[in-house]
Amino acid sequence: MNSSLETLIQNGLLLDAFGVVGLGLIGLAAVRLARRNQSWGGTMMACGAIALLIARLYVILSPHFINDDVLHRIGPVGISVTYGLPPILLTLGLAGVVWGLWGHERWLKENR
């Protein structure tokens, strides 16, 4: 196997980049939908996509700036927040995107 392809697969850089770009595009599309149609579903999708993007960026970047020294400084409450925040953001983000899709579809049916 090609060594550069093996590095991309092992480090996950390519998948991380595609994930971040995809979430950014979903967020931009949802913002455009919310502004053009004045749909609350588009706003919910945008909020959900932003929460997913923040959580994904946190998961990608946290190994680079969170070490034992930082964990010692923030204490037990900070450690709990550090470990609990990504799953909460991912859950709320996914719920926001799904609820936004449902709400926008319902809004379209009511306006027809």
N, CA and C of each residue as an Amber inpcrd file, in Angstrom:
protein
   336
   0.8490000  -1.1790000   0.0000000   0.0000000   0.0000000   0.0000000
   0.8940000   1.2420000   0.0000000   0.4090000   2.2930000  -0.5910000
   1.1280000   3.5500000  -0.6640000   1.2750000   4.1380000   0.7460000
   2.4830000   4.6230000   1.0700000   2.7310000   5.1050000   2.4320000
   1.9180000   6.3670000   2.7560000   1.7110000   7.2500000   1.7840000
   0.9130000   8.4550000   2.0710000  -0.5540000   8.0950000   2.2840000
  -1.0800000   7.1420000   1.5100000  -2.4560000   6.6940000   1.7180000
  -2.6010000   6.0090000   3.0700000  -1.6110000   5.2260000   3.4430000
  -1.6320000   4.5520000   4.7390000  -1.6130000   5.5660000   5.8820000
  -0.8350000   6.6370000   5.7360000  -0.7910000   7.6880000   6.7550000
  -2.1340000   8.3860000   6.8750000  -2.7720000   8.6870000   5.7370000
  -4.0890000   9.3330000   5.7640000  -5.1290000   8.4520000   6.4340000
  -5.0780000   7.1630000   6.1480000  -6.0570000   6.2510000   6.7420000
  -5.8100000   6.0970000   8.2350000  -4.5610000   5.9430000   8.6440000
  -4.2610000   5.7460000  10.0620000  -4.5220000   6.9950000  10.8830000
  -4.1700000   8.1510000  10.3780000  -4.3560000   9.3900000  11.1290000
  -5.7510000   9.9650000  10.9780000  -6.4930000   9.5590000   9.9650000
  -7.8560000  10.0260000   9.7900000  -7.9740000  11.4630000   9.3180000
  -6.8930000  12.0350000   8.8150000  -6.9160000  13.4350000   8.4030000
  -7.9200000  13.6850000   7.2870000  -7.9500000  12.8000000   6.3110000
  -8.8490000  12.9760000   5.1840000 -10.3150000  12.9050000   5.6260000
 -10.6350000  11.9370000   6.4690000 -12.0070000  11.8170000   6.9520000
 -12.3900000  12.9980000   7.8320000 -11.4680000  13.4680000   8.6720000
 -11.7430000  14.6470000   9.4890000 -11.9930000  15.8710000   8.6270000
 -11.1930000  16.0390000   7.5960000 -11.3680000  17.1940000   6.7110000
 -12.6990000  17.1240000   5.9860000 -13.0520000  15.9630000   5.4530000
 -14.3390000  15.8250000   4.7840000 -15.5020000  16.0340000   5.7490000
 -15.3670000  15.5500000   6.9750000 -16.4230000  15.7380000   7.9660000
 -16.6410000  17.1940000   8.3170000 -15.5640000  17.9210000   8.5250000
 -15.6720000  19.3380000   8.8670000 -16.2390000  20.1370000   7.6940000
 -15.7590000  19.8540000   6.4820000 -16.2750000  20.5580000   5.3030000
 -17.7540000  20.2360000   5.0870000 -18.1240000  18.9850000   5.2520000
 -19.5250000  18.5890000   5.0940000 -20.4330000  19.2570000   6.1090000
 -20.0110000  19.2990000   7.3600000 -20.8160000  19.9680000   8.3800000
 -20.9060000  21.4660000   8.1240000 -19.8210000  22.0550000   7.6400000
 -19.8650000  23.4720000   7.2910000 -20.8390000  23.7470000   6.1600000
 -20.8490000  22.8760000   5.1490000 -21.7850000  23.0440000   4.0360000
 -23.2350000  22.8540000   4.4760000 -23.4800000  21.8960000   5.3650000
 -24.8310000  21.7110000   5.8940000 -25.2660000  22.9580000   6.6570000
 -24.3610000  23.5060000   7.4560000 -24.6820000  24.7260000   8.2020000
 -24.9770000  25.8970000   7.2830000 -24.1670000  26.0770000   6.2380000
 -24.4040000  27.1670000   5.2910000 -25.7170000  26.9830000   4.5370000
 -26.0110000  25.7620000   4.1290000 -27.2710000  25.4940000   3.4350000
 -28.4670000  25.7480000   4.3430000 -28.3500000  25.3740000   5.5980000
 -29.4500000  25.5990000   6.5380000 -29.6510000  27.0880000   6.8080000
 -28.5670000  27.8410000   6.9160000 -28.6870000  29.2920000   7.1120000
 -29.3400000  29.9320000   5.8940000 -28.9390000  29.4900000   4.7100000
 -29.5500000  30.0260000   3.4900000 -31.0300000  29.6810000   3.4310000
 -31.3840000  28.4700000   3.8000000 -32.7800000  28.0430000   3.8200000
 -33.5900000  28.8710000   4.8100000 -33.0110000  29.1170000   5.9740000
 -33.7190000  29.8950000   6.9970000 -33.9230000  31.3390000   6.5520000
 -32.9420000  31.9230000   5.8910000 -33.0600000  33.3230000   5.4670000
 -33.9850000  33.4730000   4.2690000 -33.9210000  32.5350000   3.3340000
 -34.7200000  32.6700000   2.1160000 -36.1950000  32.3860000   2.3710000
 -36.4970000  31.3430000   3.1280000 -37.8820000  30.9240000   3.3220000
 -38.4750000  31.3670000   4.6510000 -37.6840000  31.9870000   5.5160000
 -38.1530000  32.3850000   6.8490000 -38.7450000  31.1880000   7.6060000
 -38.0580000  30.0600000   7.5210000 -38.5110000  28.8190000   8.1300000
 -37.7860000  28.5920000   9.4590000 -38.5500000  28.2690000  10.5050000
 -37.9030000  27.9770000  11.7900000 -37.1610000  26.6480000  11.7110000
 -37.5620000  25.7730000  10.7970000 -36.8590000  24.5100000  10.6180000
 -35.4440000  24.7260000  10.0980000 -35.2870000  25.6940000   9.2200000
 -33.9510000  26.0220000   8.7250000 -33.0660000  26.5560000   9.8290000
 -33.6380000  27.3390000  10.7210000 -32.8840000  27.8610000  11.8620000
 -32.4670000  26.7300000  12.7920000 -33.3610000  25.7880000  13.0240000
 -33.0180000  24.6420000  13.8790000 -31.9230000  23.7900000  13.2340000
 -32.0170000  23.5990000  11.9230000 -30.9710000  22.8380000  11.2330000
 -29.6310000  23.5520000  11.3310000 -29.6340000  24.8700000  11.1950000
 -28.3900000  25.6310000  11.2920000 -27.7840000  25.5100000  12.6810000
 -28.6080000  25.6330000  13.7050000 -28.1050000  25.4900000  15.0900000
 -27.5540000  24.0860000  15.3250000 -28.2550000  23.0790000  14.8340000
 -27.7790000  21.7030000  14.9780000 -26.4740000  21.4600000  14.2430000
 -26.3690000  21.9920000  13.0340000 -25.1360000  21.8170000  12.2560000
 -23.9690000  22.5390000  12.9210000 -24.2170000  23.7030000  13.4950000
 -23.1560000  24.4310000  14.1910000 -22.7100000  23.6650000  15.4330000
 -23.6580000  23.0910000  16.1780000 -23.3030000  22.2920000  17.3540000
 -22.4850000  21.0670000  16.9470000 -22.8730000  20.4090000  15.8580000
 -22.1030000  19.2660000  15.3670000 -20.7060000  19.6800000  14.9320000
 -20.6040000  20.8240000  14.2690000 -19.3070000  21.3100000  13.8170000
 -18.3970000  21.6490000  14.9950000 -18.9360000  22.3050000  16.0060000
 -18.1450000  22.6390000  17.1940000 -17.6710000  21.3660000  17.8940000
 -18.5680000  20.3870000  18.0250000 -18.1900000  19.1330000  18.6840000
 -17.1120000  18.4000000  17.8870000 -17.2580000  18.3870000  16.5780000
 -16.2700000  17.6880000  15.7420000 -14.9070000  18.3730000  15.8090000
 -14.9090000  19.6940000  15.7450000 -13.6450000  20.4200000  15.8600000
 -13.0090000  20.2130000  17.2350000 -13.8270000  20.1470000  18.2750000
 -13.3100000  19.9010000  19.6210000 -12.6500000  18.5280000  19.6930000
 -13.3190000  17.5230000  19.1130000 -12.7660000  16.1710000  19.1470000
 -11.4610000  16.1000000  18.3590000 -11.3880000  16.8260000  17.2540000
 -10.1710000  16.8100000  16.4440000  -9.0310000  17.5540000  17.1330000
  -9.3230000  18.7140000  17.7310000  -8.2760000  19.5770000  18.2640000
  -7.9130000  19.3130000  19.7280000  -8.7830000  18.6890000  20.5020000
  -8.5230000  18.5280000  21.9320000  -7.2540000  17.7430000  22.2570000
  -6.8750000  16.7100000  21.5040000  -5.6250000  16.0260000  21.8520000
  -4.3930000  16.9370000  21.7590000  -4.5050000  18.0290000  21.0130000
  -3.3650000  18.9170000  20.8350000  -3.2170000  19.9440000  21.9590000
  -4.2850000  20.2390000  22.6790000  -4.1630000  21.2450000  23.7360000
  -4.6090000  20.7780000  25.1130000  -5.1940000  19.6160000  25.2420000
  -5.5590000  19.1050000  26.5640000  -4.5570000  18.0260000  26.9520000
  -3.7920000  18.3280000  27.9960000  -2.8310000  17.3550000  28.5170000
  -3.0170000  17.2650000  30.0330000  -2.1540000  16.5250000  30.7020000
  -2.2940000  16.3250000  32.1450000  -2.1910000  17.6350000  32.9230000
  -1.3460000  18.5400000  32.4660000  -1.1850000  19.8230000  33.1460000
  -2.4750000  20.6490000  33.0800000  -3.1000000  20.6800000  31.9300000
  -4.3600000  21.4140000  31.7810000  -5.4500000  20.7710000  32.6280000
  -5.5210000  19.4480000  32.6260000  -6.5320000  18.7520000  33.4270000
  -6.3240000  19.0070000  34.9130000  -5.0690000  19.1030000  35.3430000
  -4.7930000  19.3930000  36.7460000  -5.2530000  20.8000000  37.1170000
  -5.0950000  21.7540000  36.2100000  -5.4780000  23.1400000  36.4800000
  -6.9900000  23.3530000  36.5160000  -7.7300000  22.6490000  35.6750000
  -9.1710000  22.9150000  35.6130000  -9.9620000  22.1900000  36.6880000
  -9.3820000  21.1990000  37.3110000 -10.0270000  20.5340000  38.4310000
 -11.0810000  19.5190000  38.0060000 -11.7450000  18.9250000  38.9960000
 -12.7080000  17.8560000  38.6970000 -13.9230000  18.3210000  37.9000000
 -14.4210000  19.5150000  38.1830000 -15.5900000  20.0140000  37.4480000
 -15.2180000  20.2810000  35.9920000 -14.0740000  20.8710000  35.7840000
 -13.6020000  21.1260000  34.4280000 -13.3530000  19.8460000  33.6570000
 -12.8410000  18.8400000  34.3340000 -12.6110000  17.5470000  33.6810000
 -13.9390000  16.9320000  33.2740000 -14.9380000  17.0280000  34.1480000
 -16.2670000  16.5090000  33.8100000 -16.8480000  17.2280000  32.6030000
 -16.6880000  18.5380000  32.5510000 -17.1780000  19.3100000  31.4020000
 -16.3980000  18.9320000  30.1490000 -15.0920000  18.7630000  30.2890000
 -14.2500000  18.4020000  29.1590000 -14.6840000  17.0770000  28.5390000
 -15.0350000  16.1150000  29.3670000 -15.4450000  14.8170000  28.8520000
 -16.9250000  14.7750000  28.4730000 -17.7460000  15.5750000  29.0910000
 -19.1840000  15.5350000  28.8410000 -19.6630000  16.4200000  27.7090000
 -18.9170000  17.4610000  27.3810000 -19.3650000  18.4220000  26.3770000
 -19.4920000  17.8410000  24.9670000 -18.5330000  17.0870000  24.4550000
 -18.6860000  16.5710000  23.0770000 -19.9130000  15.6790000  22.8750000
 -20.1980000  14.7010000  23.7510000 -21.4060000  13.9010000  23.5160000
 -22.6950000  14.7310000  23.6120000 -22.7130000  15.7090000  24.5040000
 -23.9000000  16.5660000  24.6160000 -24.0790000  17.3880000  23.3470000
 -22.9920000  17.9910000  22.8440000 -23.0790000  18.7760000  21.6100000
 -23.4670000  17.9080000  20.4170000 -22.9110000  16.7040000  20.3330000
 -23.2660000  15.8160000  19.2280000 -24.7310000  15.4050000  19.2880000
 -25.2270000  15.1000000  20.4810000 -26.6260000  14.7170000  20.6400000
 -27.5600000  15.8700000  20.3000000 -27.2910000  17.0410000  20.8620000
 -28.1370000  18.2030000  20.5800000 -28.0370000  18.6270000  19.1130000
 -26.8560000  18.5130000  18.5320000 -26.6850000  18.8650000  17.1290000
 -27.4760000  17.9540000  16.2090000 -27.3940000  16.6640000  16.4500000
 -28.1540000  15.7210000  15.6280000 -29.6470000  15.9320000  15.8120000
 -30.0680000  16.1460000  17.0490000 -31.4850000  16.4140000  17.3090000
 -31.9310000  17.6940000  16.6090000 -31.0950000  18.7270000  16.6120000
 -31.4390000  19.9770000  15.9430000 -31.5780000  19.8150000  14.4450000
 -30.6840000  19.0500000  13.8270000 -30.7660000  18.8370000  12.3830000
 -32.0270000  18.0430000  12.0270000 -32.2960000  16.9810000  12.7660000
 -33.4750000  16.1580000  12.4770000 -34.7540000  16.9460000  12.7360000
 -34.8250000  17.6480000  13.8610000 -36.0030000  18.4420000  14.1820000
 -36.1880000  19.5640000  13.1570000 -35.0920000  20.1380000  12.7070000
 -35.1630000  21.1860000  11.6950000 -35.6790000  20.6650000  10.3610000
 -35.2170000  19.4870000   9.9500000 -35.7340000  18.8900000   8.7190000
 -37.2250000  18.6180000   8.8270000 -37.6340000  18.0580000   9.9500000
 -39.0470000  17.7780000  10.1670000 -39.8620000  19.0690000  10.1870000
 -39.3750000  20.0800000  10.8820000 -40.0880000  21.3500000  10.9780000
 -40.1830000  22.0650000   9.6480000 -39.1230000  22.0300000   8.8620000
 -39.1650000  22.6980000   7.5580000 -40.1240000  21.9720000   6.6140000
 -40.1110000  20.6590000   6.6580000 -41.0360000  19.8880000   5.8190000
 -42.4760000  20.1740000   6.2140000 -42.7430000  20.2480000   7.4890000
 -44.0920000  20.5560000   7.9780000 -44.4960000  21.9790000   7.5850000
 -43.5550000  22.9030000   7.6840000 -43.8180000  24.2880000   7.3010000
 -44.1590000  24.3870000   5.8180000 -43.4530000  23.6130000   4.9700000
 -43.7420000  23.6140000   3.5410000 -45.1340000  23.0630000   3.2440000
 -45.5380000  22.0130000   3.9660000 -46.8740000  21.4390000   3.7610000
 -47.9660000  22.4330000   4.1750000 -47.7320000  23.1890000   5.2540000
 -48.7370000  24.1450000   5.7190000 -48.8870000  25.3210000   4.7630000
 -47.8280000  25.7040000   4.0820000 -47.8860000  26.8540000   3.1760000
 -48.3900000  26.5040000   1.7800000 -48.5890000  25.2540000   1.4760000
 -49.0820000  24.8720000   0.1460000 -50.5380000  24.9530000   0.0760000
